[in-house]
Amino acid sequence: MRRVLLWMARNRMLRDLVPRLWFAKRAVGRFMPGESMDEALDAAERYRHDGIGAIFTHLGENLADLSEADAVATHYHELLDRIVARGIDGEISVKLTQLGLDLDREACARHLGALAARAREIGAGTVWIDMEGSAYTETTVALYEQLKPEHPNLGICLQAYLKRTAADITRLGPLRPSIRMVKGAYDEPARIAYRSRSEVDASFVSQSVVILRDGAERLGLGTHDVRLIEQIATSADVAGISRDAYEVQMLYGIRTDQLRRLSKAGYRARVLIAYGEFWYPWYVRRLAERPANVLFVLRQLLPW
């Protein structure tokens, strides 16, 4: 099921066709509150009384022209201002390919640096760099190394299923990085990535514990697997590490009851809210991360 879903995420014909289908838009409501910035901000408000913050990401990936990257950057600047204006505990997460990485690395770096500077100026927290497929891993890590000294509020996403991640954590250690650890949502070959669930889970826990013990600035646990979160929390408690050093970050619409429960239990918590028109590949990769969600989607398509 996972392999089929990842193939669907890459298929160009399906990318063009599926978003136009009315029942597909109905199903995607499981994971995103809508396509507009207003809908995303309104969704974040619904978590405020639970003490749960938000991370916003505007969906989209590779671009054809640098003017598109300029437009994406402008969109995120507006989003930062509106987060602060509404008093939301919110941050942003950006894909480097949306900021023009494929077209002009230095232009991408300028956009990213400007967003981090603006967020710091207005008190909008961390600007997270999302991680994409393995073809971009080295460039993403290197760009983070370049910009982090000047922009301390930058964070980076690392993927537990990549075998290089342990070395990347060691490499970034001197920077006191902010890291969001996720399992990984792309179809990577066995020579560079763990393929079994047990291996990925073990890597997620062990690398998260290393990040905490090495004194990172911040750790985000990007998983819906409460069992893994509690294993990491136990290791942190034994090591005398405060719960303020890490937080739970779950996607909008997935295990919301558990996110609220963990928040009430004293964990720092955030909901990742994705929005935008270019949702198809992102959405299908989310299904691939947890194929059990396919059953939920099928139920949404039934007429009753």
C-alpha positions as CSV (number, residue, x, y, z in Angstrom):
1,M,0.0,0.0,0.0
2,R,2.8,2.4,0.9
3,R,4.6,1.8,-2.4
4,V,1.4,2.3,-4.4
5,L,0.6,5.5,-2.7
6,L,4.2,6.9,-3.2
7,W,3.9,6.0,-6.9
8,M,0.6,7.9,-7.0
9,A,2.2,10.9,-5.4
10,R,4.9,11.0,-8.2
11,N,2.5,10.4,-11.1
12,R,2.0,13.5,-13.2
13,M,-1.3,12.5,-14.7
14,L,-2.8,11.9,-11.3
15,R,-1.4,15.2,-10.1
16,D,-3.3,17.0,-12.8
17,L,-6.5,14.9,-12.6
18,V,-7.2,14.2,-9.0
19,P,-7.3,17.7,-7.6
20,R,-10.2,18.5,-10.0
21,L,-12.4,15.8,-8.6
22,W,-15.0,16.9,-6.1
23,F,-14.8,13.8,-4.0
24,A,-11.0,14.2,-3.7
25,K,-11.4,17.7,-2.3
26,R,-13.9,16.3,0.2
27,A,-11.5,13.6,1.3
28,V,-8.5,16.0,1.7
29,G,-10.4,17.9,4.3
30,R,-9.2,15.2,6.7
31,F,-5.7,16.7,6.7
32,M,-6.1,20.4,5.8
33,P,-8.7,23.0,6.8
34,G,-8.8,24.6,3.3
35,E,-6.7,26.2,0.6
36,S,-6.6,29.7,1.8
37,M,-4.4,31.5,4.4
38,D,-7.6,32.7,6.3
39,E,-8.8,29.1,6.6
40,A,-5.4,28.0,8.0
41,L,-5.3,30.8,10.5
42,D,-8.9,30.2,11.6
43,A,-7.9,26.5,12.2
44,A,-5.1,27.5,14.4
45,E,-7.4,29.6,16.5
46,R,-9.4,26.4,17.4
47,Y,-6.3,25.0,19.2
48,R,-5.6,28.1,21.2
49,H,-7.7,27.2,24.3
50,D,-5.8,23.9,24.6
51,G,-2.5,25.7,24.7
52,I,-1.4,24.2,21.4
53,G,0.6,26.3,19.0
54,A,0.7,26.0,15.2
55,I,3.2,25.5,12.3
56,F,1.9,26.7,8.9
57,T,3.1,25.4,5.6
58,H,1.9,26.7,2.2
59,L,1.8,23.7,-0.1
60,G,3.9,23.6,-3.3
61,E,7.2,22.3,-4.5
62,N,9.5,22.7,-7.6
63,L,9.1,25.9,-9.6
64,A,9.7,26.9,-13.2
65,D,10.6,30.6,-12.7
66,L,12.2,32.7,-10.0
67,S,9.3,35.0,-10.0
68,E,7.3,32.2,-8.5
69,A,9.8,32.0,-5.6
70,D,9.4,35.7,-5.1
71,A,5.7,35.3,-4.8
72,V,6.0,32.4,-2.3
73,A,8.4,34.5,-0.2
74,T,5.9,37.4,-0.3
75,H,3.1,35.1,0.8
76,Y,5.1,33.9,3.8
77,H,6.0,37.4,4.8
78,E,2.3,38.3,4.8
79,L,1.6,35.1,6.8
80,L,4.2,36.0,9.4
81,D,2.6,39.4,9.9
82,R,-0.9,38.0,10.1
83,I,0.2,35.4,12.7
84,V,1.5,38.1,14.9
85,A,-1.5,40.5,14.3
86,R,-3.9,37.7,15.4
87,G,-1.9,36.8,18.4
88,I,-1.4,33.2,17.3
89,D,1.4,31.1,18.7
90,G,2.5,30.3,15.2
91,E,5.6,29.5,13.1
92,I,6.2,28.7,9.5
93,S,7.7,25.7,7.7
94,V,9.0,26.2,4.1
95,K,10.3,24.0,1.3
96,L,13.5,25.3,-0.3
97,T,12.3,24.2,-3.7
98,Q,9.4,26.7,-3.3
99,L,12.0,29.4,-2.6
100,G,13.8,28.7,-5.9
101,L,16.5,26.2,-4.8
102,D,16.5,24.4,-8.2
103,L,16.8,27.7,-10.1
104,D,19.2,29.9,-8.0
105,R,20.7,28.7,-4.7
106,E,21.7,32.1,-3.6
107,A,18.3,33.6,-4.3
108,C,16.8,30.8,-2.3
109,A,19.2,31.6,0.6
110,R,18.3,35.3,0.5
111,H,14.6,34.5,0.7
112,L,15.1,32.1,3.6
113,G,17.4,34.6,5.4
114,A,14.9,37.4,5.0
115,L,12.0,35.3,6.3
116,A,14.1,34.3,9.4
117,A,15.1,37.9,10.0
118,R,11.4,39.1,9.7
119,A,10.2,36.3,12.0
120,R,12.8,37.2,14.6
121,E,12.1,40.9,14.3
122,I,8.3,40.5,15.0
123,G,8.6,37.6,17.5
124,A,7.2,34.9,15.2
125,G,9.4,32.1,16.5
126,T,11.2,29.5,14.4
127,V,11.3,29.3,10.6
128,W,11.5,25.6,9.9
129,I,13.2,24.3,6.7
130,D,11.2,21.3,5.5
131,M,13.1,18.3,4.2
132,E,12.3,17.0,0.7
133,G,13.5,13.9,-1.2
134,S,17.1,12.6,-0.7
135,A,18.3,14.5,-3.8
136,Y,18.0,17.7,-1.7
137,T,19.3,16.5,1.6
138,E,22.9,17.6,1.3
139,T,22.0,20.9,-0.1
140,T,19.5,21.6,2.6
141,V,21.8,20.6,5.4
142,A,24.6,22.8,3.9
143,L,22.3,25.8,3.5
144,Y,21.2,25.4,7.1
145,E,24.9,25.4,8.2
146,Q,25.5,28.5,6.1
147,L,22.5,30.5,7.5
148,K,22.1,29.3,11.1
149,P,24.9,31.4,12.6
150,E,23.3,34.6,11.4
151,H,19.7,33.4,11.9
152,P,19.5,31.5,15.2
153,N,15.7,31.1,14.8
154,L,16.1,28.7,11.9
155,G,15.2,25.1,12.3
156,I,15.6,22.1,10.1
157,C,13.7,18.9,9.5
158,L,15.7,15.6,9.5
159,Q,14.3,12.2,8.4
160,A,14.8,9.1,10.6
161,Y,14.7,6.7,7.7
162,L,17.8,8.1,6.1
163,K,20.9,6.3,7.1
164,R,22.9,9.5,6.9
165,T,20.8,11.3,9.6
166,A,23.0,10.2,12.6
167,A,26.0,11.8,10.8
168,D,24.0,15.0,10.0
169,I,23.0,15.3,13.7
170,T,26.7,15.1,14.7
171,R,27.6,17.6,11.9
172,L,25.1,20.2,13.0
173,G,25.8,19.7,16.8
174,P,28.1,22.7,17.1
175,L,25.4,25.0,15.8
176,R,23.0,24.1,18.7
177,P,20.4,23.3,16.0
178,S,16.6,23.3,16.2
179,I,15.6,20.0,14.7
180,R,12.2,18.5,13.7
181,M,12.6,14.7,13.6
182,V,10.2,12.9,11.2
183,K,10.2,9.4,10.0
184,G,10.3,10.3,6.2
185,A,7.6,10.3,3.5
186,Y,9.5,9.6,0.2
187,D,10.2,6.4,-1.6
188,E,14.0,6.0,-1.0
189,P,16.1,3.0,-1.9
190,A,17.4,0.6,0.7
191,R,21.0,1.6,0.1
192,I,20.3,5.0,1.7
193,A,17.2,4.4,3.8
194,Y,15.8,2.0,6.3
195,R,12.8,0.3,4.8
196,S,11.2,-1.6,7.6
197,R,8.9,0.0,10.2
198,S,10.9,-1.4,13.1
199,E,14.2,0.1,11.8
200,V,12.6,3.5,11.1
201,D,11.0,3.6,14.6
202,A,14.3,2.6,16.3
203,S,16.1,5.3,14.4
204,F,13.5,7.9,15.3
205,V,13.8,7.2,19.0
206,S,17.6,6.8,19.1
207,Q,18.3,9.9,17.0
208,S,15.8,12.0,19.0
209,V,17.5,11.0,22.3
210,V,20.9,11.9,20.9
211,I,19.6,15.3,19.8
212,L,18.4,15.9,23.4
213,R,21.5,14.7,25.1
214,D,23.7,16.8,22.8
215,G,22.0,20.0,23.9
216,A,20.2,21.0,20.8
217,E,18.3,24.3,21.0
218,R,15.0,22.6,20.3
219,L,13.6,19.2,19.2
220,G,10.3,18.7,17.5
221,L,8.9,15.2,17.5
222,G,7.0,15.0,14.2
223,T,5.1,11.8,14.7
224,H,1.6,10.5,15.6
225,D,3.0,7.4,17.2
226,V,2.4,8.1,20.9
227,R,4.4,5.0,21.9
228,L,7.5,6.5,20.4
229,I,6.9,9.9,22.0
230,E,6.6,8.3,25.4
231,Q,9.7,6.2,24.9
232,I,11.7,9.4,24.2
233,A,10.1,11.2,27.1
234,T,11.1,8.4,29.4
235,S,14.7,8.6,28.2
236,A,14.7,12.4,28.7
237,D,13.3,12.0,32.2
238,V,16.1,9.5,33.1
239,A,18.7,11.9,31.7
240,G,17.2,14.9,33.7
241,I,16.1,16.7,30.5
242,S,13.2,19.0,30.9
243,R,10.1,18.6,28.8
244,D,10.6,22.2,27.7
245,A,13.5,20.9,25.5
246,Y,11.2,19.2,23.1
247,E,7.6,19.3,21.8
248,V,5.1,17.1,20.0
249,Q,4.2,18.2,16.5
250,M,1.3,16.4,14.8
251,L,-0.5,17.1,11.5
252,Y,-3.9,18.8,11.5
253,G,-6.7,16.2,11.6
254,I,-4.6,13.2,12.7
255,R,-4.9,12.0,16.3
256,T,-6.0,15.4,17.5
257,D,-7.4,13.7,20.7
258,Q,-3.9,12.5,21.5
259,L,-2.3,15.8,20.8
260,R,-4.7,17.5,23.2
261,R,-4.2,14.8,25.8
262,L,-0.4,15.2,25.6
263,S,-0.7,18.9,25.9
264,K,-2.8,18.6,29.0
265,A,-0.3,16.1,30.4
266,G,2.4,18.8,30.3
267,Y,4.0,18.3,26.8
268,R,4.6,21.2,24.6
269,A,2.5,20.7,21.5
270,R,2.0,22.2,18.0
271,V,-0.3,21.3,15.1
272,L,1.1,21.4,11.6
273,I,-1.4,23.1,9.4
274,A,-0.9,22.7,5.6
275,Y,-3.0,24.7,3.1
276,G,-2.9,25.7,-0.6
277,E,-4.0,24.6,-4.0
278,F,-1.1,22.2,-4.7
279,W,-2.0,19.6,-2.1
280,Y,-2.2,16.4,-4.1
281,P,1.4,15.0,-3.7
282,W,1.7,16.2,-0.1
283,Y,-1.7,14.6,0.7
284,V,-0.9,11.2,-0.9
285,R,2.5,11.1,0.9
286,R,0.6,11.6,4.2
287,L,-1.5,8.6,3.4
288,A,1.6,6.6,2.6
289,E,3.0,7.5,6.1
290,R,0.0,5.8,7.7
291,P,-1.9,3.7,5.2
292,A,-4.6,3.0,7.8
293,N,-5.8,6.5,7.0
294,V,-6.9,5.2,3.6
295,L,-9.9,3.5,5.3
296,F,-10.9,6.8,6.8
297,V,-10.7,8.5,3.4
298,L,-12.9,5.8,1.8
299,R,-15.5,6.3,4.5
300,Q,-15.6,10.1,3.7
301,L,-16.4,9.2,0.1
302,L,-19.6,7.3,0.9
303,P,-22.8,9.2,0.4
304,W,-24.1,8.8,4.0
